[in-house]
Amino acid sequence: MTAGTTAGMAAGLTGSRNRRGLAGALAALVVVEVVFAVAYGVSIGWGWQQLVDNFVVTNGLMGLTFGLCGAVIAWHRPANPIGWLFLADGIGHATTPFADALAHVVHGHVAQRVLVTISLAAWPWSIALFLPLALLLFPDGRLLSPRWRWAALGIIVTAPLFVLEMAGSGDPISPGVPRALLRIRHYDSLQPLWTATEARNIVAILIALVCLAIRYRRADEVGRRQLLWLLLASVIAVLFVTPWAFVAGTPILVLLAIPLIPISVAVAIVRYQLLDIRLVVSRALTWALLSLVAIGIYAALVALLDSLIASQVGRSAAVTVLVALIIAPVLPRLQQLVDRALYGDRNNPARVASRVGEQLSAGLPGVVTAIRTALRLPYVGLTANGEVIASGSPSSGAVVAVELSYGGDVVGVLEVGVRSGESGLSAADRSVLGLVAVPLAAAVHATRLSAELQASREKLVSAREEERRRLRRDLHDGLGPTLTGVAFSADAAANLISTDTPRAVELLARLRADTRAAISDVRRLVDDLRPPALDELGLVGALRQRADQMSYRADGSAIRVSIVADGLPTLPAALEVAAYRIATEALTNVVRHSDATSAVLTLRYTTKLEIEIADDGPPTAAWRPGVGLQAMQERAAELGGTFHAGPTSRGGLVQAHFPLSPRQDDVVAGAQAPLEVR
């Protein structure tokens, strides 16, 4: 590490500590201002209503929430400008009651007017400038794209209009102090401008909400959880604050909905995984929609009953009862709609199974994506055939594994990411996953079989091509030159027979030897393709011939080999070759590697062909797989059979079982009567 790098790191740490210290100092300033304003109001005998009317409660609470939440964000994320904007917002709100209270304390007409001006002009910057900018920059402190710079610039340029509206009248917040220094003449005649300014504030917030909605559509799972916190708080705040801006007589306390915004932003940036925000949004949206429906129905019924029901009947009670009766069946349906938007179709397993079934033909990746989409899960992964297929990104939460079983065997594992704020999967989630696990396990099993079939086909093609290459090499390198030499010798003998008879006779003798060598090569090639004894003697006869050849070992010791074949019919060619090769290889191993004195080869035909080679050699350790055992196992597998070999308490034992396909059964049924060998 270089000295420059070390110095840079030290400077970075120092800068981070300095920014954290500044954030703490600004938060302390906010607390001091709010405490001073509240203490002064209580000391001069203000009651709760006066504290509310003089904006000590509302501005003090907003100042504390924005200031403290901004300090938390700036402390943990000092590079994020949102924390500093919130600190400025908190100072603006806190300064209003602080300056107003201080104006009552200080003496001097000019000083009081300055403090009144500060109290009137401090808080509008928070609403008109700092809050909309923070929403535009949420959550990472950067604009959504360069095109949004115009929106930010418009908010900055038009923010002073709201400050002029709130401070231009010059009227102090509380009585007992002079008017402010900043006063706009003909203030009341500019009412259209002030109305437009109020609309401008709503538009600025709506632009920020649109930006948040676009961010939500583009965000990943973590980003969406962060945005849901702020979207929920912003919607609630807008619903409460809008009537206060446009409807006269709206209680000031509706402004207490605004502190939800800094709290939600702080949680979203610092501790977004605190709980499952989607559950909160689900319930909040349900009740918001239900409230809107109830208000609409109430207004309609009031208008209707005004003309139909006399006041003495009790119109309000009748309307309330009717609204309750209408709303009761609506709530479950609204809850279902909202839950489906946030949790997918987990309460409708049939729909999820249908979507998964539609994707089965498209392959396992499509199925994994369908499960994640249908249940709105952060992550779904499938481990099958040694391959990991995933949809989504693994979250910091837990991952639940669901085994996929088919025919009693585990064929794969489905890994499901737990939603943020949940400790595990709900009963509804497990029910749906249990339902889709059955067809998914079948699909995984089918995929495995398909892969094995493809591998088997490739192996067969490779073996066929290797056999062709061997035959070509043997013909080219062995039989080809021999026959060429035969041709040359025959030509030479023909040319010399009249002029040099002894030489011609010598060439004919060589020609005869070469011809016999060529015949031997042809026989060897034919024997490799299919033992000729099978065609000449049949399977049992060929095995008896081979058993007779193995009656003595290389050291001269005798071994008795007997064959038992009860009711064995003529078999298909491929099965005959496999049975012959396995039997002869097993007998060869007995003769070469065991101390047995006898061996019995048994062939049985029932619903399948059974081959068994048993010897009476002494018990040995487990057999190590060699070339011979591997070759026998591969021959059995090629025809769908099973193979087992190893020592027993009575000697060595080799078994191979071959099931007969319907086509093979037809061949056997049309074959000649069984041959019994004794």
C-alpha positions in Angstrom: 0.0 0.0 0.0 1.5 3.3 -1.0 1.8 6.4 1.2 -0.7 8.2 -1.1 -3.3 5.5 -0.6 -2.8 5.5 3.1 -3.2 9.3 3.2 -6.3 9.1 1.1 -7.9 6.5 3.4 -7.1 8.6 6.4 -8.5 11.7 4.8 -11.7 9.7 3.9 -12.1 8.5 7.5 -11.6 12.0 8.9 -14.1 13.4 6.4 -16.6 10.8 7.4 -16.2 11.6 11.1 -16.5 15.3 10.4 -19.7 14.8 8.5 -21.2 12.6 11.2 -20.2 15.2 13.8 -22.0 17.9 11.7 -25.1 15.7 11.4 -25.2 15.2 15.2 -24.7 19.0 15.8 -27.5 19.9 13.4 -29.9 17.3 15.0 -29.0 18.8 18.4 -29.9 22.2 17.1 -33.3 21.0 16.0 -34.0 19.5 19.4 -32.9 22.6 21.2 -35.2 24.8 19.1 -38.2 22.6 19.6 -37.6 22.2 23.4 -37.2 26.0 23.7 -40.5 26.7 21.8 -42.5 24.1 23.8 -41.0 25.3 27.1 -41.8 28.9 26.4 -45.4 28.1 25.4 -46.0 26.1 28.6 -44.3 28.7 30.8 -46.6 31.5 29.7 -49.7 29.3 30.1 -50.5 28.1 26.6 -52.8 25.1 26.6 -52.9 22.3 24.1 -55.2 24.2 21.7 -52.9 27.3 21.7 -49.9 25.1 21.1 -51.7 23.6 18.1 -53.0 26.9 16.8 -49.6 28.5 17.0 -48.0 25.6 15.1 -45.8 24.6 18.0 -47.1 21.0 18.0 -47.2 20.4 14.2 -43.9 22.2 13.3 -42.2 20.9 16.4 -43.1 17.3 15.6 -42.2 17.7 11.9 -38.9 19.4 12.8 -38.0 16.6 15.2 -38.9 13.8 12.8 -37.2 15.3 9.8 -34.2 16.4 11.8 -33.6 13.2 13.7 -34.3 10.9 10.7 -32.1 13.1 8.6 -29.3 12.8 11.2 -29.7 9.0 11.2 -29.5 8.8 7.4 -26.5 11.2 7.3 -24.8 9.2 10.1 -25.1 5.9 8.3 -25.0 7.2 4.7 -23.1 10.4 4.8 -22.7 10.5 1.0 -26.4 10.4 0.5 -27.8 13.9 0.1 -31.2 12.9 1.4 -30.0 12.9 5.0 -28.8 16.5 4.7 -32.0 17.6 2.9 -34.0 16.2 5.8 -31.8 17.9 8.3 -32.4 21.2 6.5 -36.1 20.4 6.4 -36.1 19.7 10.2 -34.2 23.0 10.9 -36.8 24.9 8.8 -39.7 23.4 10.7 -38.1 23.8 14.1 -37.0 27.3 13.5 -40.5 28.6 13.0 -41.8 28.0 16.5 -38.4 28.8 17.9 -38.1 32.2 16.3 -41.8 33.0 17.1 -41.2 32.1 20.8 -37.9 34.1 20.8 -39.7 37.1 19.4 -41.8 37.2 22.6 -38.6 37.1 24.8 -36.3 39.7 23.1 -36.8 43.4 23.4 -36.6 45.8 20.5 -39.1 46.4 17.8 -36.8 45.7 14.9 -35.4 42.5 16.5 -38.9 41.2 17.0 -39.9 42.0 13.4 -36.8 40.2 12.2 -37.6 37.1 14.3 -41.2 37.1 13.1 -40.0 37.3 9.5 -37.7 34.3 10.1 -40.5 32.3 11.7 -42.8 32.9 8.7 -40.1 32.2 6.1 -38.3 29.2 7.6 -40.8 26.4 7.3 -42.1 27.0 3.7 -38.7 26.0 2.4 -39.1 22.6 4.0 -42.3 21.9 2.1 -41.6 23.6 -1.2 -37.9 22.6 -1.7 -36.3 20.1 0.6 -39.0 17.5 0.8 -39.7 17.3 -3.0 -36.0 17.2 -3.8 -35.5 14.4 -1.3 -38.3 12.4 -2.8 -36.8 12.9 -6.3 -33.4 11.6 -5.1 -34.7 8.6 -3.1 -33.3 6.1 -2.4 -29.7 6.4 -3.6 -29.3 10.2 -3.7 -29.2 10.4 -7.5 -31.8 11.4 -10.1 -33.6 8.7 -12.0 -32.1 10.0 -15.3 -30.6 13.2 -16.7 -34.0 14.2 -18.0 -35.3 14.6 -14.5 -32.9 17.5 -13.9 -35.6 19.7 -15.4 -38.0 18.6 -12.7 -35.5 19.3 -10.0 -34.6 22.7 -11.5 -38.3 23.6 -11.7 -38.8 22.7 -8.0 -35.8 24.8 -7.0 -36.8 27.9 -9.1 -40.5 27.9 -8.0 -39.9 27.2 -4.3 -39.6 30.9 -3.4 -43.2 31.5 -4.5 -44.5 29.4 -1.5 -42.2 31.3 0.8 -43.6 34.6 -0.4 -47.1 33.3 0.0 -46.5 32.2 3.6 -44.5 35.3 4.7 -45.9 38.0 2.4 -48.9 38.9 4.6 -46.5 39.8 7.5 -49.0 38.5 10.1 -47.2 36.8 13.0 -48.0 33.3 13.9 -48.9 34.1 17.5 -50.4 37.4 18.9 -48.4 39.8 21.0 -45.5 40.5 18.5 -45.3 43.1 15.7 -45.7 42.2 12.0 -42.8 40.9 9.9 -40.4 43.1 8.0 -41.3 41.3 4.7 -44.8 42.5 3.6 -46.2 42.4 0.1 -48.5 45.2 -0.8 -51.9 44.2 -2.2 -51.3 40.7 -0.9 -55.0 39.8 -1.0 -55.2 40.8 -4.7 -52.6 38.1 -5.5 -54.9 35.3 -4.4 -54.9 33.6 -7.8 -51.1 33.4 -7.6 -51.2 31.9 -4.1 -53.8 29.3 -5.3 -51.5 28.5 -8.1 -48.6 28.2 -5.6 -50.6 25.7 -3.5 -51.3 23.7 -6.7 -47.6 23.9 -7.5 -46.8 22.2 -4.2 -49.2 19.4 -4.9 -47.8 19.0 -8.5 -44.2 18.9 -7.1 -45.2 16.1 -4.7 -47.0 14.3 -7.5 -44.0 14.5 -9.8 -41.9 13.0 -7.0 -44.5 10.2 -6.6 -44.5 9.5 -10.3 -40.7 9.3 -10.2 -41.0 6.9 -7.3 -43.5 4.7 -9.2 -41.1 4.6 -12.2 -38.3 3.6 -9.9 -40.5 0.9 -8.4 -41.1 -0.6 -11.9 -37.4 -0.7 -12.7 -36.1 -1.7 -9.3 -35.0 -5.1 -8.1 -36.4 -6.8 -5.0 -34.4 -4.8 -2.5 -35.2 -1.5 -4.3 -38.9 -2.3 -4.3 -39.0 -3.0 -0.6 -37.4 0.4 0.0 -39.8 2.2 -2.3 -42.8 0.6 -0.8 -42.1 2.2 2.6 -41.9 5.7 1.0 -44.8 5.2 -1.4 -47.1 4.1 1.5 -46.2 7.1 3.7 -46.3 9.6 0.8 -49.8 8.5 -0.3 -51.1 8.8 3.2 -49.5 12.2 3.6 -51.0 13.5 0.3 -54.4 12.2 1.2 -54.3 14.1 4.5 -52.6 17.3 3.5 -54.4 18.0 0.3 -57.7 19.0 2.0 -55.7 21.3 4.4 -54.3 23.2 1.4 -57.6 23.7 -0.4 -60.5 23.2 2.0 -61.1 25.9 4.6 -61.6 24.7 8.2 -59.6 21.5 7.8 -57.9 20.8 11.2 -54.2 21.7 11.4 -53.5 18.3 13.0 -53.8 16.6 9.5 -50.2 18.0 9.0 -49.1 15.3 11.5 -49.3 12.8 8.6 -46.2 14.5 7.1 -43.7 13.0 9.7 -44.6 9.6 8.3 -42.4 10.5 5.2 -39.0 11.0 7.0 -39.6 8.0 9.2 -40.4 5.7 6.2 -37.3 7.1 4.3 -35.0 6.5 7.3 -36.3 2.9 7.7 -36.1 2.3 3.9 -32.5 3.5 3.6 -31.1 2.1 6.9 -33.3 -0.8 7.9 -35.6 -1.7 5.0 -35.8 -5.3 6.1 -37.3 -4.4 9.5 -40.6 -6.1 8.6 -42.5 -7.2 5.6 -43.7 -3.9 4.2 -45.8 -5.7 1.6 -48.1 -6.9 4.4 -48.4 -3.4 5.7 -49.1 -2.0 2.2 -51.7 -4.8 1.6 -53.7 -3.9 4.7 -53.3 -0.1 4.2 -54.4 -0.2 0.6 -57.3 -2.4 1.5 -58.6 0.0 4.1 -57.8 3.0 1.9 -59.9 1.6 -0.9 -62.6 0.6 1.5 -62.7 4.1 3.0 -63.0 5.7 -0.5 -65.8 3.3 -1.3 -67.6 4.0 2.0 -67.3 7.7 1.5 -68.7 7.5 -2.0 -71.6 5.3 -1.0 -72.3 7.5 2.0 -72.4 10.6 -0.1 -74.7 9.0 -2.7 -77.1 7.6 -0.1 -77.3 10.9 1.8 -78.2 12.7 -1.4 -80.8 10.0 -2.2 -82.3 9.7 1.3 -82.6 13.5 1.5 -85.6 13.3 -0.8 -87.0 10.0 0.3 -86.7 9.9 4.1 -87.9 12.5 6.5 -85.5 13.8 9.1 -87.6 12.3 12.0 -86.9 8.8 10.6 -83.3 9.1 11.5 -81.5 9.6 8.2 -77.9 9.3 9.6 -78.6 6.0 11.3 -80.3 4.6 8.2 -77.3 5.6 6.0 -74.8 4.1 8.4 -76.6 0.8 8.5 -76.9 0.7 4.7 -73.3 1.5 4.2 -72.2 -1.2 6.7 -74.4 -3.7 4.9 -72.9 -2.8 1.5 -69.3 -2.6 2.7 -69.3 -6.0 4.6 -69.0 -8.2 1.5 -66.7 -5.8 -0.3 -63.8 -6.0 2.3 -62.8 -9.6 1.6 -62.8 -9.0 -2.1 -60.7 -5.9 -1.8 -58.3 -7.8 0.5 -58.0 -10.6 -2.1 -57.2 -8.1 -4.9 -54.5 -6.3 -2.8 -53.0 -9.6 -1.6 -52.8 -10.9 -5.1 -50.9 -7.8 -6.2 -48.4 -8.2 -3.4 -48.2 -11.9 -2.8 -49.3 -13.4 -6.1 -51.6 -16.4 -6.3 -50.6 -18.1 -3.2 -54.2 -18.3 -2.0 -55.2 -19.9 -5.4 -53.0 -23.0 -5.7 -55.0 -24.2 -8.8 -54.0 -21.0 -10.7 -50.3 -21.5 -9.7 -50.4 -25.1 -10.8 -52.0 -24.1 -14.1 -49.2 -21.5 -14.8 -46.5 -24.1 -13.9 -48.2 -26.6 -16.2 -48.1 -24.2 -19.1 -44.4 -23.8 -18.6 -43.5 -27.4 -18.4 -43.2 -27.8 -22.2 -40.9 -24.8 -22.3 -38.3 -26.4 -19.9 -37.3 -26.2 -16.3 -36.1 -22.5 -16.4 -39.6 -21.4 -17.5 -41.1 -23.4 -14.6 -38.8 -21.8 -12.0 -39.6 -18.3 -13.3 -43.4 -19.1 -13.3 -43.2 -20.2 -9.6 -41.3 -17.0 -8.6 -43.7 -14.8 -10.5 -46.9 -16.5 -9.4 -45.9 -16.2 -5.7 -44.0 -12.9 -5.8 -41.0 -14.6 -4.3 -37.5 -12.9 -4.2 -35.7 -16.0 -5.3 -36.5 -19.5 -6.6 -33.7 -22.0 -7.4 -33.9 -25.5 -8.7 -31.1 -28.0 -8.3 -31.5 -30.9 -10.7 -29.1 -33.2 -12.4 -26.2 -31.4 -10.9 -27.3 -28.1 -12.5 -28.6 -25.0 -10.6 -31.5 -23.2 -12.4 -32.4 -19.9 -10.6 -34.8 -17.0 -11.0 -34.3 -13.8 -9.1 -31.4 -13.0 -6.8 -30.8 -14.7 -3.4 -31.8 -12.2 -0.7 -30.2 -11.7 2.7 -33.1 -13.6 4.2 -33.5 -17.3 4.7 -33.8 -19.9 1.9 -36.2 -22.8 2.4 -35.4 -26.1 0.6 -38.2 -28.3 -0.7 -37.2 -31.8 -1.8 -38.7 -33.1 -5.0 -39.4 -36.9 -4.8 -40.4 -39.2 -7.6 -40.9 -42.9 -7.1 -39.4 -42.7 -3.6 -36.2 -41.1 -4.8 -35.2 -37.5 -4.4 -34.7 -36.1 -7.9 -34.1 -32.5 -7.1 -34.3 -29.6 -4.6 -36.4 -26.5 -4.9 -34.9 -23.6 -3.0 -37.3 -20.7 -2.2 -36.2 -17.3 -0.8 -38.2 -16.1 2.1 -39.8 -12.7 1.7 -38.3 -9.8 3.7 -39.7 -9.6 7.2 -40.8 -13.2 7.3 -39.0 -15.9 9.3 -40.3 -18.7 7.1 -42.8 -19.7 4.5 -46.5 -19.3 5.4 -48.9 -22.3 5.4 -50.4 -21.0 2.1 -47.0 -20.8 0.5 -46.1 -24.4 1.6 -49.5 -25.6 0.3 -48.9 -24.2 -3.1 -45.3 -25.5 -3.3 -46.4 -28.9 -2.2 -48.9 -28.9 -5.0 -46.5 -27.9 -7.7 -43.7 -30.1 -6.4 -45.4 -33.2 -7.8 -45.5 -32.2 -11.5 -42.1 -30.5 -11.1 -40.6 -33.7 -9.7 -42.0 -35.6 -12.7 -40.6 -33.0 -15.0 -37.2 -33.2 -13.4 -37.3 -37.0 -13.6 -38.3 -36.9 -17.3 -35.5 -34.4 -17.9 -33.0 -36.7 -16.3 -34.2 -39.7 -18.3 -34.0 -37.6 -21.5 -30.5 -36.6 -20.7 -29.5 -40.3 -19.9 -31.2 -41.4 -23.1 -29.3 -38.8 -25.1 -26.0 -39.8 -23.4 -26.8 -43.5 -24.2 -27.5 -42.6 -27.9 -24.3 -40.7 -28.1 -22.4 -43.6 -26.5 -23.9 -46.0 -29.0 -23.0 -43.8 -31.9 -19.5 -43.4 -30.5 -19.1 -47.2 -30.1 -20.4 -47.8 -33.6 -18.0 -45.3 -35.1 -15.1 -46.7 -33.1 -16.0 -50.2 -34.3 -16.1 -49.0 -37.9 -12.7 -47.3 -37.4 -11.2 -50.5 -36.0 -12.6 -52.5 -38.9 -11.3 -50.0 -41.4 -7.9 -50.0 -39.8 -7.7 -53.8 -39.7 -8.8 -54.0 -43.3 -6.5 -51.3 -44.4 -3.4 -52.2 -42.4 -3.8 -56.0 -42.4 -6.0 -57.6 -45.1 -5.4 -54.8 -47.7 -1.6 -55.2 -48.0 -1.9 -59.0 -47.9 -4.4 -59.0 -50.8 -2.2 -56.5 -52.7 0.7 -58.8 -52.2 -1.4 -61.7 -53.4 -2.3 -59.8 -56.6 1.4 -58.8 -57.3 2.6 -62.4 -56.6 -0.1 -63.9 -59.0 0.9 -61.4 -61.8 4.6 -62.3 -61.3 4.0 -66.0 -61.3 1.9 -65.7 -64.5 4.7 -63.8 -66.2 7.4 -66.3 -65.1 5.7 -69.6 -65.5 6.9 -70.1 -69.1 10.4 -68.5 -68.7 11.4 -69.3 -65.1 9.4 -72.2 -63.9 11.2 -72.7 -60.5 10.8 -69.0 -59.7 7.1 -69.2 -60.6 6.6 -72.2 -58.3 8.3 -70.3 -55.5 5.9 -67.3 -56.0 2.9 -69.7 -56.1 4.0 -71.1 -52.7 4.3 -67.7 -51.2 0.9 -66.8 -52.8 -0.7 -69.8 -51.1 0.7 -68.7 -47.7 -0.5 -65.1 -48.2 -3.9 -66.3 -49.2 -4.2 -68.4 -46.0 -3.1 -65.4 -43.9 -5.8 -63.3 -45.6 -8.4 -66.0 -44.9 -7.3 -66.0 -41.2 -7.7 -62.2 -41.0 -11.2 -62.4 -42.5 -12.1 -65.1 -40.0 -10.8 -63.0 -37.2 -12.8 -60.0 -38.3 -15.9 -62.1 -38.6 -15.4 -63.7 -35.2 -15.1 -60.2 -33.6 -18.4 -59.2 -35.2 -20.3 -62.3 -34.0 -18.9 -65.6 -32.7 -19.4 -68.1 -35.5 -20.1 -70.8 -33.0 -23.4 -69.2 -32.3 -24.6 -69.6 -35.9 -23.1 -73.1 -36.1 -24.1 -74.6 -32.7 -26.5 -72.2 -31.1 -26.0 -70.4 -27.8 -26.0 -73.5 -25.6 -23.8 -75.5 -28.0 -21.4 -72.6 -28.3 -21.2 -72.3 -24.5 -20.6 -76.1 -24.1 -17.8 -75.9 -26.7 -16.3 -73.0 -24.8 -16.7 -74.9 -21.4 -14.8 -77.9 -22.8 -11.9 -75.6 -23.8 -11.7 -74.3 -20.2 -11.5 -77.7 -18.5 -7.8 -77.1 -17.6 -5.9 -74.2 -16.3 -2.6 -73.0 -17.5 -0.8 -74.8 -14.7 -2.5 -78.1 -15.8 -5.0 -78.3 -12.9 -8.5 -79.5 -13.9 -11.7 -77.6 -13.3 -15.2 -79.0 -14.0 -17.5 -76.6 -15.9 -21.1 -77.7 -16.3 -24.0 -76.0 -18.1 -27.7 -76.1 -17.1 -30.2 -74.7 -19.6 -33.9 -75.5 -18.8 -36.4 -74.8 -21.6 -34.2 -72.2 -23.3 -35.6 -71.1 -26.7 -33.8 -69.4 -29.6 -33.1 -65.8 -28.6 -32.7 -62.6 -30.6 -29.2 -62.2 -32.1 -28.2 -59.2 -29.9 -29.3 -61.1 -26.7 -27.5 -64.2 -27.8 -24.2 -62.3 -28.3 -24.6 -60.5 -24.9 -25.3 -63.7 -23.1 -22.4 -65.5 -24.8 -19.9 -62.7 -24.1 -20.9 -62.4 -20.4 -20.9 -66.1 -19.8 -17.5 -66.7 -21.5 -16.0 -63.7 -19.7 -17.3 -64.9 -16.3 -16.0 -68.4 -16.9 -12.6 -67.1 -18.0 -12.4 -65.1 -14.8 -13.2 -68.2 -12.8 -10.4 -70.2 -14.5 -7.8 -67.4 -14.3 -8.5 -65.8 -10.9 -10.2 -68.3 -8.6 -9.2 -71.4 -6.8 -12.5 -73.1 -7.6 -12.7 -76.8 -8.6 -16.0 -76.5 -10.3 -18.3 -73.9 -11.9 -21.9 -74.0 -13.0 -23.4 -71.9 -15.8 -27.2 -71.7 -15.5 -29.5 -70.2 -18.2 -33.1 -69.8 -17.3 -36.0 -68.3 -19.3 -39.2 -67.2 -17.6 -40.4 -63.7 -18.2 -36.8 -62.7 -18.6 -33.5 -64.3 -19.4 -31.4 -65.1 -16.4 -27.7 -66.0 -16.5 -25.9 -67.2 -13.5 -22.2 -68.3 -13.1 -21.4 -69.8 -9.7 -18.1 -71.4 -8.5 -17.1 -73.1 -5.3 -14.0 -71.1 -4.7 -13.1 -70.0 -1.2 -14.6 -66.7 0.1 -12.6 -63.6 -0.8 -12.7 -59.9 -0.3 -14.9 -57.7 -2.4 -14.0 -57.8 -6.1 -12.3 -54.8 -7.6 -14.0 -53.7 -10.8 -11.7 -54.5 -13.8 -12.0 -54.3 -17.5 -13.9 -57.7 -17.7 -16.4 -56.8 -15.0 -17.0 -53.4 -16.6 -17.5 -54.9 -20.0 -20.0 -57.4 -18.7 -21.9 -54.6 -16.9 -22.0 -52.4 -20.0 -23.3 -55.3 -22.2 -26.1 -55.9 -19.7 -27.0 -52.2 -19.6 -27.0 -51.9 -23.4 -30.1 -54.2 -23.5 -31.8 -52.8 -20.4 -30.6 -55.6 -18.2 -29.1 -55.7 -14.7 -25.7 -57.1 -13.6 -24.3 -58.2 -10.3 -21.0 -59.9 -9.4 -19.1 -60.5 -6.2 -18.1 -63.1 -3.6 -20.5 -65.1 -1.5 -20.1 -67.5 1.4 -20.3 -70.4 -1.1 -18.0 -69.0 -3.7 -18.0 -66.4 -6.5 -21.3 -65.4 -8.2 -22.1 -63.5 -11.4 -25.7 -62.8 -12.3 -27.2 -61.0 -15.3 -30.9 -60.5 -16.0 -32.3 -59.3 -19.3 -36.0 -58.3 -19.6 -37.6 -59.2 -22.9 -39.3 -56.5 -24.9 -42.6 -57.2 -26.8 -40.7 -57.5 -30.0 -38.2 -59.9 -28.4 -41.1 -62.0 -27.1 -42.5 -62.3 -30.6 -39.1 -63.6 -31.8 -39.0 -66.1 -28.9 -42.6 -67.2 -29.5 -41.8 -67.9 -33.2 -38.6 -69.8 -32.5 -38.1 -73.5 -32.4 -39.0 -75.7 -29.4 -36.7 -75.3 -26.4 -33.5 -77.3 -26.2 -32.7 -79.0 -22.9 -29.1 -79.7 -22.2 -28.1 -82.3 -19.6 
